[in-house]
Amino acid sequence: MKSYRYRPLYYFLNILVPVVFMLGIVMWGIHSLIMGENTSFNKLLVYGSLLLLFFSLVGIHSPSQVKLDKEKIVLKALFVTHTFYWSNLTFCQIRVYEKVGKVYLRLGTKRIIGGRYWISSDINEFDDLWKELKKCSFSEHGYALSRGEQK
């Protein structure tokens, strides 16, 4: 099973810093509510940030590691791991966005959380990962390729 990871500095700046920022917003909103600033904006900050934080951590929109072979794909971030077996997927969609240097990977199963991932071209051996994704998902399982921008 081939493993693809981000450099530690990239992972820290682009994945962990936004999570810490959201935690700060939640704490600031809770502090404001405790201090008596019971405005709709503060409630929106707390509830909205908690919701975004939950889906960022559990849904792992930006995985820190991708493992790929002919049988399955494993996406990891922080303490959460999502595993998809190619044979169980109902569809697989890959969109390439060259201008922002990212790939949107949508893996179709009957899951509420997970299945939608952004993989940056800054991941180690991105070109190899792209070729392996196309080979594993489309040629062997017959999924249609859907792209935002042609690569």
C-alpha positions in Angstrom: 0.0 0.0 0.0 1.5 3.3 -1.1 1.4 6.2 1.3 1.3 9.9 0.5 1.8 12.6 3.1 2.2 16.3 3.4 5.4 18.0 4.6 5.0 18.8 8.3 5.2 22.6 7.8 2.4 22.5 5.2 0.3 20.3 7.3 0.7 22.6 10.3 0.0 25.8 8.4 -2.9 24.6 6.2 -4.7 22.1 8.3 -3.9 22.6 12.0 -3.9 26.4 12.1 -7.5 26.7 10.9 -8.7 24.2 13.5 -6.9 26.2 16.2 -8.4 29.4 14.8 -11.9 27.9 15.0 -11.3 26.8 18.6 -10.3 30.4 19.4 -13.4 31.8 17.8 -15.5 29.3 19.9 -13.8 30.2 23.1 -14.1 34.0 22.4 -17.8 33.5 21.6 -18.4 31.6 24.8 -16.5 34.2 26.8 -18.6 36.9 25.3 -21.8 35.1 26.1 -20.6 34.5 29.7 -19.8 38.2 30.1 -23.3 39.1 29.2 -23.0 40.0 25.5 -25.9 37.8 24.6 -26.2 39.0 20.9 -27.3 36.9 18.0 -23.9 37.4 16.5 -22.1 35.8 19.5 -24.6 32.9 19.4 -23.9 32.5 15.6 -20.1 32.5 16.3 -20.4 29.7 18.9 -22.9 27.5 17.1 -21.5 28.0 13.6 -17.9 27.5 14.7 -18.7 24.4 16.7 -20.5 23.0 13.7 -17.6 23.8 11.3 -15.1 22.4 13.8 -17.1 19.2 14.2 -17.2 18.6 10.4 -13.6 19.6 10.0 -12.4 17.1 12.5 -14.8 14.2 12.0 -15.4 14.7 8.2 -11.6 15.3 7.6 -12.1 17.5 4.5 -8.3 17.8 4.2 -6.6 14.5 5.0 -3.0 14.6 6.2 -2.2 11.1 4.7 -3.6 9.1 1.8 -2.9 5.4 1.5 -3.9 3.7 -1.7 -3.9 0.3 -3.3 -6.1 -1.8 -5.7 -8.4 -2.9 -2.9 -9.0 0.3 -0.9 -8.2 3.9 -0.1 -7.5 5.1 3.4 -7.6 8.8 4.4 -6.2 10.0 7.7 -6.2 13.3 9.6 -5.5 13.9 13.3 -7.2 11.1 15.1 -9.7 10.1 12.5 -9.3 7.5 9.7 -11.7 6.8 6.8 -11.4 3.6 4.8 -13.2 3.0 1.5 -13.1 -0.3 -0.4 -13.4 0.3 -4.1 -15.8 -2.6 -4.4 -18.3 -0.9 -1.9 -18.4 2.5 -3.6 -21.4 3.5 -5.6 -19.5 6.2 -7.4 -16.2 8.0 -7.4 -15.8 11.6 -8.6 -12.5 13.4 -9.1 -12.3 17.1 -10.0 -9.0 18.8 -10.7 -8.7 22.5 -10.0 -5.3 23.4 -11.4 -5.6 27.1 -10.6 -5.7 26.4 -6.9 -3.6 23.3 -7.1 -6.1 20.9 -5.5 -8.1 17.8 -6.3 -11.6 17.3 -5.0 -12.3 13.6 -4.3 -15.8 12.5 -3.8 -16.3 8.9 -2.8 -19.9 7.7 -2.9 -21.2 5.6 -0.1 -24.1 5.9 2.2 -22.2 7.9 4.8 -23.4 11.2 6.2 -20.0 12.4 7.4 -17.0 11.8 5.2 -16.6 11.0 1.5 -15.6 14.5 0.4 -11.9 15.4 0.5 -9.6 18.1 -0.8 -6.1 16.9 -1.7 -3.5 19.6 -2.4 -0.8 19.2 -5.0 1.7 19.9 -2.2 1.3 16.4 -1.0 4.4 14.2 -1.6 4.4 12.6 -5.0 1.2 14.2 -6.1 1.5 13.2 -9.7 2.0 9.5 -8.7 -1.1 9.8 -6.4 -3.1 11.3 -9.3 -2.2 8.4 -11.6 -2.9 5.8 -9.0 -6.3 7.3 -8.2 -7.3 7.3 -11.9 -6.0 3.7 -12.3 -7.7 2.3 -9.2 -11.0 4.1 -9.4 -11.8 4.3 -13.1 -10.1 1.6 -15.1 -10.8 -1.3 -12.8 -14.2 -0.2 -11.5 -15.7 1.7 -14.4 -16.5 5.0 -12.7 -16.9 8.1 -14.8 -14.4 10.9 -14.4 -15.8 14.3 -13.6 -13.5 17.3 -13.6 -13.8 20.9 -12.7 -10.9 21.9 -14.9 -9.1 19.6 -17.3 -5.6 18.5 -16.2 
